[in-house]
Amino acid sequence: MARIRWYGQEFTAEPIKQLPNGNWLMRSKEHGARFVPGTEIEVRQSEIIEMAAAEKPTDPKASLGMLEAAMAEERKTLTPVTELLAQAPKTVREPQPSDDQVKARSDL
């Protein structure tokens, strides 16, 4: 097991292999804002806090709580839905047939 900090979030991961560029391919053991347990990610050496062979895995219920907290942090960076709806067009206009389509219909 390894403890890593990736995109500002700290979590446990399982080292899979070291890549030729020195980075590590790891499998997440916890939920995060942008990943779930089992997601494979590439981690730079500087993002690894520690690698320990006998680190205790986290409780799944605690992991779900961390997921909710990470998602709440992620939502703070998103534009609120009410603001997006306010920016949307106020009316929906039906497409108008082109002159060619009108002429083709009148020929029938």
Secondary structure, DSSP 8 states (H G I E B T S, - for coil): -EEEEETTEEEEEEEEEE-TTS-EEEEE-S--SS--TT-EEEE-GGGEEEE-TT-----HHHHHHHHHHHHHHHHHTS--HHHHHHHS-SS-------HHHHHHHHT-
